[in-house]
Amino acid sequence: MEVPKDLLYTTEHEWIRVEGEQVYLGITDYAQDQLGDIVFVELPELETEVITGDAIAVVESVKAVSSVYSPVSGTVVESNIELEDLPELLNEEPYSNHIAVINISDPDELEDLMSPADYEAFCAEQE
């Protein structure tokens, strides 16, 4: 299982890359492995206001349908429309293919996310 050291993580198996006042959001290698072959991604609408914990996207695989939750409060400013035609990119390169970009409204919320080491320990407990 790959866990890049430059990202933050959630207990719902999302990764977050912070770039200034924006966060890029995707699903982890662990999540895509558990889901299996991803066949559809429902992306969030632009300019949607989100609160931490809101379901903002849906990832559908041959095994399950799973919601993607916002790790922070803010405004959705980008959806990765490439995933509409190529949802399998989340299986192939989960850390290179984000689902959405959110303008964060409260940077202090980032302190509630897991470090790579904490996320690795969390996943080990899930096994």
FENQUI-V27925 format. One record per helix or strand of 2 or more residues. SS is the DSSP state (H for helix, E for strand). FROM is the first residue (numbers start at 1). LEN is the number of residues. If there is no record, write none. Layout:
BEGIN
<<SS & FROM & LEN> <SS & FROM & LEN>>
END
This chain:
BEGIN
<<E & 8 & 2> <E & 14 & 6> <E & 22 & 6> <H & 29 & 7> <E & 38 & 5> <E & 49 & 2> <E & 55 & 7> <E & 65 & 5> <E & 74 & 6> <H & 82 & 4> <H & 89 & 4> <E & 100 & 5> <H & 107 & 6> <H & 116 & 11>>
END
